[in-house]
């Protein structure tokens, strides 16, 4: 089943069980964020990806330039392991990881979660690729992906047990827009998926298709 089909099934279940007032607030917040057009400020195809060094779940620094020295990089920004859509996406990329690596590329996922919470996300989803921690969203900001969670959503998150300050180790309520980039060995972005709508995600099969067109 494609990632989009999995998300559609989850959406169907959510719409059937979640309180209507909560669904309405979530839909309105997403619509308002989309109306800002902030995704147009994010890095796009043709831009060069800013280098970074971020800790993985073991505290070891992972550097983009070092990864690119060995081949293309698939760079995924997700909100956190508390996000069902992110978990579907992370697992869907795990399913195509062997294909990505066969094409000479590396896959890495980045969120603002602390390393400990990133480890929980990695273990929960049984991920074998690198999961990095961008506490404070500094790297995420360099890619133009940061937004502040709508204040109307914060009590809803709290009631659902999603304590963002605890997950992320700060009090900003800043999150990344869902984004997936394919970066060639020259550091140039050759594929970009960015959306203000957190329910929309890049299809892993499309990423694999892009990788097949690259000269490694």
C-alpha positions as MATLAB code, in Angstrom:
seq = 'XXXXXXXXXXXXXXXXXXXXXXXXXXXXXXXXXXXXXXXXXXXXXXXXXXXXXXXXXXXXXXXXXXXXXXXXXXXXXXXXXXXXXXXXXXXXXXXXXXXXXXXXXXXXXXXXXXXXXXXXXXXXXXXXXXXXXXXXXXXXXXXXXXXXXXXXXXXXXXXXXXXXXXXXXXXXXXXXXXXXXXXXXXXXXXXXXXXXXXXXXXXXXXXXXXXXXXXX';
ca = [
       0.000    0.000    0.000;
       1.324    3.434   -0.934;
       2.036    6.018    1.738;
      -0.775    8.189    0.427;
      -3.206    5.270    0.694;
      -2.120    4.588    4.284;
      -2.628    8.235    5.197;
      -6.027    8.294    3.500;
      -7.096    5.280    5.560;
      -5.889    6.939    8.746;
      -7.719   10.151    7.829;
     -10.912    8.178    7.322;
     -10.619    6.646   10.784;
      -9.713    9.958   12.399;
     -12.656   11.758   10.825;
     -14.994    9.044   12.066;
     -13.793    9.076   15.669;
     -12.323   12.485   16.582;
     -14.587   15.224   18.002;
     -15.939   17.430   15.252;
     -14.949   20.646   17.009;
     -11.352   19.430   17.238;
     -11.347   18.452   13.570;
     -12.708   21.875   12.642;
      -9.982   23.716   14.576;
      -7.280   21.544   13.026;
      -8.645   22.113    9.535;
      -8.909   25.863   10.083;
      -5.358   26.105   11.447;
      -4.015   24.197    8.445;
      -5.993   26.344    6.031;
      -4.709   29.533    7.652;
      -1.115   28.292    7.504;
      -1.491   27.377    3.847;
      -2.876   30.853    3.154;
       0.392   32.381    4.348;
       2.255   30.668    1.518;
       5.307   30.125    3.717;
       6.289   27.012    1.773;
       7.431   29.353   -1.007;
      10.222   30.517    1.329;
      11.603   26.981    1.635;
      14.545   25.777   -0.419;
      13.498   24.432   -3.804;
      14.921   22.505   -6.756;
      18.072   24.197   -8.013;
      19.042   25.608   -4.613;
      22.128   24.350   -2.826;
      21.545   22.565    0.446;
      23.155   24.215    3.474;
      25.684   21.979    5.169;
      24.981   20.865    8.738;
      26.248   18.690   11.555;
      23.578   17.210   13.817;
      23.660   14.513   16.498;
      22.126   11.134   15.846;
      20.344    9.149   18.544;
      23.713    8.085   19.995;
      25.036   11.647   20.176;
      27.383   11.199   17.208;
      27.570   14.111   14.787;
      26.373   13.436   11.249;
      27.497   15.950    8.617;
      25.781   16.490    5.290;
      29.053   17.165    3.451;
      30.478   13.868    4.658;
      27.413   11.987    3.476;
      27.515   13.697    0.090;
      31.115   12.586   -0.335;
      29.744    9.063   -0.699;
      26.687    9.747   -2.871;
      23.336   11.540   -3.037;
      21.342   12.183    0.130;
      17.624   11.892    0.776;
      16.867   14.391    3.542;
      13.519   14.142    5.312;
      12.212   16.691    7.809;
       9.430   15.424   10.089;
       7.583   16.963   13.029;
       8.166   14.270   15.641;
       7.410   10.741   16.728;
       4.176   11.953   18.346;
       2.800   12.696   14.853;
       0.947    9.730   13.273;
       1.548   11.046    9.758;
       5.272   11.272   10.438;
       5.355    7.695   11.684;
       3.611    6.448    8.558;
       6.125    8.400    6.480;
       9.176    7.229    8.406;
       8.111    3.582    8.090;
       7.303    4.000    4.401;
      10.839    5.250    3.762;
      12.225    2.323    5.738;
      10.439    0.024    3.288;
      12.376    1.512    0.344;
      15.668    1.981    2.203;
      17.356   -0.973    0.510;
      16.430    0.421   -2.888;
      17.724    3.874   -1.925;
      21.033    2.411   -0.787;
      21.290    0.210   -3.887;
      21.148    3.447   -5.888;
      24.166    4.749   -3.967;
      22.247    7.198   -1.781;
      21.837    7.671    1.962;
      18.613    8.458    3.812;
      18.477   10.656    6.889;
      15.546   12.063    8.880;
      15.601   15.265   10.946;
      13.219   16.585   13.596;
      13.404   19.089   16.477;
      13.020   16.274   19.015;
      15.739   15.806   21.593;
      18.149   12.897   20.972;
      16.398   10.763   23.600;
      13.013   11.322   22.010;
      14.509   10.767   18.560;
      15.791    7.413   19.828;
      12.273    6.528   20.957;
      10.955    7.439   17.499;
      13.656    5.377   15.797;
      13.066    2.325   17.979;
       9.272    2.553   17.824;
       9.290    2.576   14.037;
      12.174    0.083   13.741;
      14.185    2.458   11.556;
      17.629    1.434   10.345;
      18.561    4.802    8.836;
      19.939    7.827   10.672;
      17.534    9.922   12.745;
      18.976   13.303   13.702;
      18.067   15.839   16.357;
      17.785   19.528   15.432;
      16.862   21.002   18.818;
      15.946   24.636   18.292;
      15.227   24.059   14.574;
      18.423   25.840   13.540;
      19.088   23.626   10.520;
      15.399   23.434    9.724;
      15.311   27.221    9.659;
      18.235   27.275    7.206;
      16.026   25.256    4.861;
      13.128   27.699    5.304;
      10.799   25.171    6.898;
      10.038   26.521   10.380;
       6.618   27.678   11.530;
       5.044   28.234   14.939;
       2.212   25.926   15.941;
      -1.114   27.764   15.923;
      -2.116   28.760   19.459;
      -5.562   27.257   18.895;
      -3.925   23.845   18.499;
      -1.752   23.936   21.608;
      -4.462   22.963   24.138;
      -5.629   20.212   21.771;
      -2.100   18.842   21.638;
      -1.798   19.076   25.420;
      -5.052   17.171   25.904;
      -3.736   14.475   23.561;
      -0.564   14.079   25.599;
       1.655   15.870   23.090;
       3.889   18.063   25.238;
       5.950   19.802   22.557;
       8.295   21.623   24.977;
       9.145   18.250   26.554;
       9.581   16.501   23.205;
      11.709   19.282   21.725;
      13.544   20.635   24.729;
      12.446   24.250   24.205;
       9.376   26.437   24.667;
       9.024   27.889   21.174;
       6.336   25.557   19.755;
       8.253   25.788   16.473;
       7.974   22.866   14.082;
       9.135   21.990   10.566;
       6.773   21.783    7.651;
       6.905   18.245    6.261;
       9.645   18.218    3.639;
      11.702   15.769    1.640;
      14.731   16.681   -0.449;
      16.959   14.733   -2.787;
      20.418   16.318   -2.879;
      22.960   15.326   -5.512;
      26.668   14.946   -4.804;
      27.288   18.544   -5.813;
      25.024   19.626   -2.974;
      22.255   20.805   -5.289;
      18.620   20.009   -4.575;
      17.172   17.978   -7.443;
      13.849   17.103   -5.800;
      11.851   19.042   -3.230;
       8.557   18.298   -1.524;
       7.360   20.884    1.002;
       3.827   21.428    2.289;
       2.155   23.555    4.932;
      -0.417   20.743    5.197;
       0.951   18.196    7.670;
      -1.212   15.452    6.149;
       0.643   15.680    2.827;
       3.883   13.751    2.435;
       6.288   12.803   -0.309;
       5.694    9.359   -1.780;
       8.864    7.272   -1.264;
       8.479    5.632   -4.674;
       8.761    9.077   -6.257;
      12.011    9.693   -4.401;
      13.385    6.369   -5.638;
      12.368    7.322   -9.156;
      14.346   10.581   -8.879;
      17.400    8.724   -7.615;
      17.380    6.477  -10.671;
      17.915    9.539  -12.881;
      21.067   10.688  -11.084;
      24.634    9.982  -12.155;
      26.310    8.712   -9.011;
];
